[in-house]
Amino acid sequence: MDVRPQLIDALSALRDRVAAVRLPLPLPGAERARQTRAELLAQLDDYLVPRLRAPEAPLLAVIGGSTGAGKSTLVNSLVGCRVSEAGVLRPTTRTPVLVCHPDDHHWFAGVRVLPQLTRVWLPPGQAPDPDRLDQAGADGDQDGTVLRVETAATLPRGLALLDAPDIDSLVVRNRVLAAELICAADVWVMVTTASRYADAVPWHMLRTAKEYDACLVTVLDRVPHQVIGEVSRQYAALLTRAGLGDVPRFTIPELPESAGGGRGLLPTTAVAPLQAWLTHRVQDPAARQQAVSRTACGVIDSLGMRMPELAGAVAAQYAAAVRLTGVVDEAYGRESERVRRRLANGAVLAGAARTRWRGYPLYSTAGELLDALVESLVALLQCAVAAADEKVRWTWQRDPAAGNFRFEDVGREAGGWGPAEDIQGRIAVAVRRWRRVLEELAEEEARLLDRNAAPDAETVAALLAATLLGGRRARGAGEQLAERIGAQGALRLRDKGGALLTDCLEKVLHGERDRRLAPLDALEVAPEPQAELIAALSVLQRERSRR
C-alpha cells in the first residue's frame, strides 16, 4: 500500500476541494451529486487518509445491514459478551458501538477515524444508559451523534468491530450515519436474513462495495434449518449474477438466541467460521495487507470515476446560476432601455402631469407641476420593475434550477426582493432624492443671476424637470427655462440634471436587479471548483503513477 507523504498530501488537497463544493440548486442529479460528495468526504476523512497515515492501526470491520438482521447479536457473539443492545424493538442500535482489544483502545479514543463523532466509553461492567448516551451526543455535537467505544480482551489485537445503525432505518440520521460508518471500514461485513436477502437496500450497499472494490464479507443470518441449503444456493446465485460470486459468505442458522432473547449470544460454533476469517485477516500479515490494500486502493481507484461526475455536477450548477442570472440581467436591461425610450417620447408627461403642464403657469403652480412630474416618474419606474419581475417570474417558473427561489419567499430573506409596498417605497425615495438635488441645482443657478431679475428657484426646478422628463411633449419647457436663466445656464442645468437623472434611473433599476440576484449570489456558485476538482484528481493520479 502506497503511504508516501506526497500521496497523502495529494489526497488531503483533493479532500479540501471536495469539501468546498456547493450544490445548492435543485437540478436533476443534484441530490445524487450531494450524496457522492458526502460519501467522498466520509471515505477520505473517516478511512482513507487516516489509514494511509497509520497503516499499522487495527483493522476495522463494520457490521452493517438491514433492520432486524441481527447485527448486534452477531457482534456480541463474536466478542463473547454483551456490548451492543440486541432486542425486538426497532431500531435497536441507536448509538454505534465500536469494540476493540484493550491494547488498541488508544487508536479509537481520539479522532483518527470518524472525527465527527463524540467518543463515549463506560467503565467495565457498567450497563449503557441509552438516554444518557443521547444526551451526551446532544452535548457533544450538533447532530447529537456519539460513538460508544468498548474494549474486550476476547477480541484479537489488531481487530475492531463496529456495530452500525440500520442502513434502512426509519430514522434518517441513523441511515446517514450507517452509510458514513461503512465508508470508514477496512472490511465491510454485510448482514442480511433468509427473509430479506433480496431486498433492494442491502443490494445497493453490496453493489457500492463492488464499485469501490472493498474487502467485503456477507453473512446470511437466521436461516431456518429446513431451507438452509436452498436459501444459500439462491443467495449465492444472486451474488454471482451481481459479479460478487467470489465474496466470502457465511451462513448462520436460525437459533433461539437469534431473536435477541437471553444474553443475546449465539453459540460459538455458529460464528466460528466468520470469527476465524476475521482473525486470520488480523494475524496473517499477507492477509491483512491484502484486505487493507484492496479497500484503500479500491477507494482511490473509484475517485477516477466519481470526481469527474462531481465536477460535472458543479459545472451544471454554475451553468444554471449563469442562466438564472442572465434572465434577470436581460429583463432589467430591456426595461432600462424601454424607460429611456419612453422618457424621450414624453411618457412621463401624461395624466395628472400633462394636465399640470398644460395649466402652467395660469392654473398650476411650479410646485404642483414638479410634484406631478415626480409622481409620474415614480409610476413609470414601478411599471418597469413590475414588468421585469413578471418576465423573470415567468421564465424562472419553467426552470427547475429556480425551485429554491420563489418570489413570495425570497422577500423574507436578507437582501430579498420584499413585498410590492417596499419596492414602491424604495423607488419613491430614490426619485425624491433626485428631486432634492435638482432643486439645489436650481437654487445655485438662480443665485448666479441678478437678484432683481432672478426667477424663483422652484420655477427653475419645475421647468428643468419638465425639460428632462417631458421629451417631445415639453419642448417649450427648455425655451422657457432659457428665457429665465439664459441659454448658457439652461444648457448647464440640462447637462447636470440629465446626468443626475441617468444616475437615478440606474440606481433604481440596477438596485432592484441586484436585489433579485442577491439570493443567487449568496449561494456562491462559481466555476472554479470544477477546475480545482479535476486538477486535484490529476495531481493524485500523477503521484500514484510515480510510485
SEKOLLO-684636 format. One line per field, with one value per residue (C-alpha): x, y, z; residue number from 1; residue in one letter. Coordinates in steps of 0.02 Angstrom, whole numbers, plus 50000, padded with zeros to 5 digits. Layout:
u <- X;... .
v <- Y;... .
w <- Z;... .
num <- NUM;... .
residu <- A;... .
This chain:
u <- 50000;50067;50087;50207;50183;50163;50014;49935;49959;49876;49729;49714;49713;49581;49478;49482;49422;49277;49231;49225;49095;48923;48772;48625;48518;48386;48445;48413;48551;48598;48539;48644;48794;48767;48768;48927;49007;48955;49019;49185;49210;49163;49284;49426;49403;49348;49450;49572;49680;49685;49728;49872;49939;49932;49942;49982;49815;49694;49586;49410;49267;49098;48947;48807;48639;48451;48334;48321;48461;48544;48697;48706;48682;48821;48939;48902;48931;49096;49154;49086;48990;48851;48924;48782;48597;48501;48313;48147;48119;48171;48284;48386;48556;48533;48714;48853;48966;49150;49234;49421;49556;49608;49782;49703;49592;49706;49681;49495;49488;49542;49479;49593;49439;49259;49313;49135;49077;49090;49177;49092;49158;49098;49190;49195;49034;48928;48774;48742;48602;48526;48452;48619;48706;48582;48611;48799;48780;48672;48803;48945;48895;48754;48690;48685;48788;48908;49020;49025;49196;49207;49355;49355;49507;49418;49449;49618;49736;49728;49542;49398;49214;49089;48903;48820;48639;48518;48551;48361;48315;48157;48265;48354;48501;48530;48530;48654;48765;48761;48822;48962;49018;49026;49135;49258;49281;49431;49312;49127;49026;48852;48720;48553;48422;48337;48179;48261;48415;48335;48287;48344;48436;48562;48597;48630;48764;48835;48846;48928;49058;49090;49107;49239;49319;49309;49354;49180;49102;48919;48826;48660;48581;48430;48408;48282;48366;48243;48283;48463;48530;48404;48416;48606;48606;48485;48585;48746;48664;48612;48787;48861;48743;48793;48977;49004;49024;49199;49139;49160;48989;48943;48777;48704;48553;48400;48426;48330;48468;48440;48284;48385;48320;48427;48602;48592;48738;48743;48833;49019;49002;48878;49001;49164;49192;49170;49274;49413;49408;49423;49560;49659;49646;49723;49856;49920;50023;49990;49802;49795;49894;49783;49622;49683;49765;49615;49494;49612;49662;49481;49429;49570;49532;49348;49396;49439;49254;49170;49271;49231;49047;49055;49146;49010;48877;48973;48981;48794;48763;48867;48785;48614;48666;48730;48567;48459;48568;48556;48366;48368;48501;48409;48240;48305;48416;48265;48162;48304;48309;48120;48118;48241;48137;47979;48063;48118;47938;47870;47785;47807;47708;47543;47391;47400;47574;47511;47363;47478;47594;47454;47388;47556;47579;47398;47311;47457;47600;47781;47771;47616;47697;47854;47752;47655;47812;47896;47743;47733;47917;47892;47745;47848;47988;47866;47791;47964;48013;47847;47869;48046;47991;47850;47971;48090;47948;47879;48050;48109;47949;47994;48173;48199;48356;48248;48149;48227;48185;48000;47956;47842;47981;48136;48069;48079;48264;48405;48435;48275;48153;48024;47837;47770;47749;47935;47979;47868;47941;48120;48080;47990;48136;48262;48159;48132;48318;48342;48213;48303;48469;48380;48307;48479;48549;48409;48444;48630;48593;48468;48596;48713;48586;48545;48437;48310;48290;48320;48170;48102;48210;48056;48007;48180;48172;47998;48047;48208;48112;47987;48131;48216;48058;47939;48029;47945;47790;47882;47992;47928;47996;48175;48135;48051;48199;48322;48217;48226;48409;48492;48543;48709;48629;48490;48616;48721;48571;48511;48681;48694;48512;48521;48672;48581;48427;48530;48612;48442;48371;48524;48517;48334;48340;48512;48470;48311;48403;48540;48408;48338;48512;48560;48493;48585;48745;48732;48746;48921;48905;49067;49159;49324;49278;49256;49433;49501;49423;49496;49665;49669;49624;49760;49889;49834;49844;50015;50077;50012;50098;50266;50271 .
v <- 50000;50169;50277;50408;50584;50653;50541;50585;50770;50748;50658;50794;50929;50832;50816;51005;51031;50910;50997;51165;51102;51182;51106;51215;51220;51083;51021;50845;50737;50865;50755;50611;50728;50785;50604;50574;50723;50661;50486;50554;50659;50514;50395;50520;50586;50427;50297;50331;50473;50401;50228;50292;50396;50249;50087;49991;50040;49899;49826;49898;49784;49873;49761;49834;49778;49800;49820;49661;49572;49525;49639;49673;49490;49445;49574;49514;49335;49375;49469;49340;49461;49590;49753;49807;49808;49672;49655;49654;49843;49935;50024;49936;50014;50199;50229;50146;50036;50004;49858;49830;49746;49849;49872;49953;50074;50223;50204;50245;50356;50505;50571;50474;50396;50459;50630;50698;50576;50612;50470;50390;50241;50158;50076;49886;49807;49964;49945;50080;50204;50250;50413;50465;50422;50526;50672;50651;50660;50815;50899;50841;50899;50970;50803;50725;50577;50481;50330;50211;50133;49967;49854;49664;49555;49415;49505;49480;49627;49725;49695;49814;49781;49920;49888;50015;50075;50001;50052;50057;50135;50241;50372;50475;50514;50328;50292;50430;50377;50196;50245;50351;50212;50087;50209;50202;50013;49911;49763;49776;49639;49648;49553;49501;49369;49225;49327;49488;49439;49502;49675;49825;49920;49784;49753;49937;49927;49768;49849;50001;49889;49807;49978;50025;49851;49847;49696;49625;49483;49433;49347;49260;49257;49173;49041;48903;48732;48652;48776;48820;48732;48806;48983;48976;48919;49056;49189;49127;49135;49315;49362;49279;49370;49533;49497;49458;49271;49274;49365;49258;49201;49141;49064;49065;48954;49015;48987;49036;49162;49245;49331;49431;49338;49282;49356;49389;49272;49141;48976;48985;48859;48972;49115;49017;49021;49211;49234;49129;49226;49394;49329;49266;49438;49514;49387;49342;49490;49446;49428;49590;49683;49614;49667;49842;49873;49811;49928;50078;50055;50023;50189;50281;50197;50244;50427;50422;50400;50491;50651;50692;50658;50779;50906;50889;50923;51078;51137;51110;51212;51356;51348;51355;51501;51594;51554;51619;51773;51806;51803;51941;52043;52031;52075;52228;52278;52279;52381;52504;52536;52546;52678;52785;52772;52817;52968;53027;53007;53107;52961;53047;53196;53104;53101;53224;53282;53328;53421;53520;53560;53623;53729;53801;53940;54005;53859;53761;53818;53766;53658;53568;53536;53469;53355;53285;53253;53162;53053;53010;52961;52851;52765;52738;52655;52549;52485;52447;52348;52254;52209;52147;52046;51967;51916;51841;51753;51679;51614;51552;51455;51349;51317;51179;51266;51408;51293;51372;51549;51591;51775;51755;51678;51772;51936;51867;51831;51953;52052;51985;52070;52118;52147;52268;52406;52401;52410;52561;52643;52619;52692;52842;52878;52871;52990;53112;53117;53160;53297;53374;53379;53455;53591;53626;53646;53766;53869;53880;53936;54066;54140;54173;54290;54468;54467;54584;54480;54306;54188;54087;53932;53820;53883;53842;53668;53635;53690;53589;53433;53460;53478;53318;53212;53282;53230;53287;53343;53475;53561;53730;53696;53713;53878;53948;53895;53981;54140;54146;54099;54118;53992;53950;53925;53819;53710;53692;53639;53517;53431;53418;53371;53242;53158;53154;53079;52943;52904;52896;52777;52664;52661;52613;52480;52411;52411;52310;52195;52165;52125;51991;51919;51930;51756;51680;51774;51714;51535;51574;51457;51482;51394;51373;51216;51115;51151;51130;50958;50898;50974;50891;50723;50747;50781;50624;50515;50585;50544;50366;50343;50396;50250 .
w <- 50000;49950;50106;50041;50113;49938;49905;50073;50037;49867;49949;50081;49947;49850;50008;50033;49854;49883;50045;49954;49829;49843;49755;49813;49656;49636;49467;49404;49477;49610;49753;49687;49674;49854;49909;49810;49895;50067;50030;49966;50122;50234;50148;50144;50321;50409;50318;50178;50245;50423;50355;50247;50390;50510;50410;50570;50651;50693;50557;50570;50519;50510;50535;50429;50368;50369;50515;50619;50526;50691;50681;50867;50912;50789;50865;51041;50989;50904;51059;51180;51290;51276;51214;51097;51137;51044;51052;50962;50964;50806;50782;50916;50879;50910;50958;50857;50962;50924;51012;51015;51119;51273;51199;51044;51138;51104;50916;50932;51087;50983;50817;50700;50620;50624;50689;50687;50822;51007;51100;51249;51345;51505;51649;51637;51697;51685;51575;51444;51476;51304;51369;51442;51279;51180;51297;51281;51094;51104;51214;51105;50932;50831;50768;50940;50874;50984;50962;51110;51124;51216;51249;51260;51290;51195;51031;50950;50949;50789;50758;50795;50764;50737;50757;50639;50638;50512;50333;50304;50470;50480;50568;50435;50548;50576;50389;50354;50498;50442;50269;50344;50459;50318;50222;50369;50357;50307;50294;50256;50342;50266;50364;50292;50332;50246;50229;50166;50067;49905;49973;49872;50010;50055;49872;49846;49979;49902;49731;49809;49890;49721;49640;49769;49760;49950;50055;50078;50178;50180;50320;50285;50457;50535;50402;50451;50459;50339;50197;50235;50080;49959;50027;50025;49842;49790;49881;49802;49631;49660;49713;49560;49442;49527;49498;49683;49670;49748;49905;50062;50125;50297;50344;50520;50553;50645;50831;50988;51027;50857;50922;51046;51198;51344;51337;51150;51113;50977;51007;50973;50833;50740;50722;50723;50532;50523;50681;50607;50443;50534;50650;50500;50419;50575;50620;50447;50381;50199;50225;50324;50192;50056;50146;50187;50019;49922;50010;50008;49827;49779;49854;49766;49600;49616;49626;49442;49403;49546;49542;49358;49397;49543;49436;49304;49435;49489;49308;49289;49446;49380;49209;49292;49402;49248;49158;49301;49319;49133;49142;49272;49182;49017;49092;49182;49035;48919;49041;49064;48876;48873;49010;48913;48754;48848;48927;48754;48695;48842;48929;49099;49036;49044;49156;49301;49248;49075;49148;49264;49119;49010;49153;49199;49247;49244;49330;49405;49513;49489;49646;49584;49415;49499;49613;49467;49365;49509;49540;49356;49352;49505;49419;49260;49358;49458;49297;49229;49384;49384;49201;49229;49380;49283;49146;49274;49364;49204;49149;49318;49349;49198;49254;49383;49444;49514;49626;49782;49730;49735;49732;49882;49988;49937;50005;50180;50166;50196;50038;49962;49848;49976;49953;49822;49951;49990;49806;49780;49934;49875;49705;49781;49897;49753;49644;49789;49816;49633;49651;49802;49710;49560;49670;49743;49567;49525;49682;49642;49464;49523;49644;49497;49416;49454;49610;49535;49376;49451;49434;49577;49610;49615;49442;49376;49452;49381;49206;49215;49269;49127;49005;49064;49082;48954;48796;48636;48731;48830;48703;48762;48937;48876;48789;48945;49050;48931;48937;49128;49160;48991;48859;48942;49111;49037;48944;49100;49204;49074;49069;49258;49281;49141;49221;49387;49305;49221;49387;49472;49342;49354;49544;49543;49408;49448;49633;49606;49488;49617;49747;49632;49612;49796;49842;49695;49737;49916;49856;49791;49642;49548;49405;49498;49598;49438;49379;49556;49572;49407;49449;49621;49542;49412;49548;49642;49487;49445;49620;49606;49438;49513;49632 .
num <- 1;2;3;4;5;6;7;8;9;10;11;12;13;14;15;16;17;18;19;20;21;22;23;24;25;26;27;28;29;30;31;32;33;34;35;36;37;38;39;40;41;42;43;44;45;46;47;48;49;50;51;52;53;54;55;56;57;58;59;60;61;62;63;64;65;66;67;68;69;70;71;72;73;74;75;76;77;78;79;80;81;82;83;84;85;86;87;88;89;90;91;92;93;94;95;96;97;98;99;100;101;102;103;104;105;106;107;108;109;110;111;112;113;114;115;116;117;118;119;120;121;122;123;124;125;126;127;128;129;130;131;132;133;134;135;136;137;138;139;140;141;142;143;144;145;146;147;148;149;150;151;152;153;154;155;156;157;158;159;160;161;162;163;164;165;166;167;168;169;170;171;172;173;174;175;176;177;178;179;180;181;182;183;184;185;186;187;188;189;190;191;192;193;194;195;196;197;198;199;200;201;202;203;204;205;206;207;208;209;210;211;212;213;214;215;216;217;218;219;220;221;222;223;224;225;226;227;228;229;230;231;232;233;234;235;236;237;238;239;240;241;242;243;244;245;246;247;248;249;250;251;252;253;254;255;256;257;258;259;260;261;262;263;264;265;266;267;268;269;270;271;272;273;274;275;276;277;278;279;280;281;282;283;284;285;286;287;288;289;290;291;292;293;294;295;296;297;298;299;300;301;302;303;304;305;306;307;308;309;310;311;312;313;314;315;316;317;318;319;320;321;322;323;324;325;326;327;328;329;330;331;332;333;334;335;336;337;338;339;340;341;342;343;344;345;346;347;348;349;350;351;352;353;354;355;356;357;358;359;360;361;362;363;364;365;366;367;368;369;370;371;372;373;374;375;376;377;378;379;380;381;382;383;384;385;386;387;388;389;390;391;392;393;394;395;396;397;398;399;400;401;402;403;404;405;406;407;408;409;410;411;412;413;414;415;416;417;418;419;420;421;422;423;424;425;426;427;428;429;430;431;432;433;434;435;436;437;438;439;440;441;442;443;444;445;446;447;448;449;450;451;452;453;454;455;456;457;458;459;460;461;462;463;464;465;466;467;468;469;470;471;472;473;474;475;476;477;478;479;480;481;482;483;484;485;486;487;488;489;490;491;492;493;494;495;496;497;498;499;500;501;502;503;504;505;506;507;508;509;510;511;512;513;514;515;516;517;518;519;520;521;522;523;524;525;526;527;528;529;530;531;532;533;534;535;536;537;538;539;540;541;542;543;544;545;546;547 .
residu <- M;D;V;R;P;Q;L;I;D;A;L;S;A;L;R;D;R;V;A;A;V;R;L;P;L;P;L;P;G;A;E;R;A;R;Q;T;R;A;E;L;L;A;Q;L;D;D;Y;L;V;P;R;L;R;A;P;E;A;P;L;L;A;V;I;G;G;S;T;G;A;G;K;S;T;L;V;N;S;L;V;G;C;R;V;S;E;A;G;V;L;R;P;T;T;R;T;P;V;L;V;C;H;P;D;D;H;H;W;F;A;G;V;R;V;L;P;Q;L;T;R;V;W;L;P;P;G;Q;A;P;D;P;D;R;L;D;Q;A;G;A;D;G;D;Q;D;G;T;V;L;R;V;E;T;A;A;T;L;P;R;G;L;A;L;L;D;A;P;D;I;D;S;L;V;V;R;N;R;V;L;A;A;E;L;I;C;A;A;D;V;W;V;M;V;T;T;A;S;R;Y;A;D;A;V;P;W;H;M;L;R;T;A;K;E;Y;D;A;C;L;V;T;V;L;D;R;V;P;H;Q;V;I;G;E;V;S;R;Q;Y;A;A;L;L;T;R;A;G;L;G;D;V;P;R;F;T;I;P;E;L;P;E;S;A;G;G;G;R;G;L;L;P;T;T;A;V;A;P;L;Q;A;W;L;T;H;R;V;Q;D;P;A;A;R;Q;Q;A;V;S;R;T;A;C;G;V;I;D;S;L;G;M;R;M;P;E;L;A;G;A;V;A;A;Q;Y;A;A;A;V;R;L;T;G;V;V;D;E;A;Y;G;R;E;S;E;R;V;R;R;R;L;A;N;G;A;V;L;A;G;A;A;R;T;R;W;R;G;Y;P;L;Y;S;T;A;G;E;L;L;D;A;L;V;E;S;L;V;A;L;L;Q;C;A;V;A;A;A;D;E;K;V;R;W;T;W;Q;R;D;P;A;A;G;N;F;R;F;E;D;V;G;R;E;A;G;G;W;G;P;A;E;D;I;Q;G;R;I;A;V;A;V;R;R;W;R;R;V;L;E;E;L;A;E;E;E;A;R;L;L;D;R;N;A;A;P;D;A;E;T;V;A;A;L;L;A;A;T;L;L;G;G;R;R;A;R;G;A;G;E;Q;L;A;E;R;I;G;A;Q;G;A;L;R;L;R;D;K;G;G;A;L;L;T;D;C;L;E;K;V;L;H;G;E;R;D;R;R;L;A;P;L;D;A;L;E;V;A;P;E;P;Q;A;E;L;I;A;A;L;S;V;L;Q;R;E;R;S;R;R .
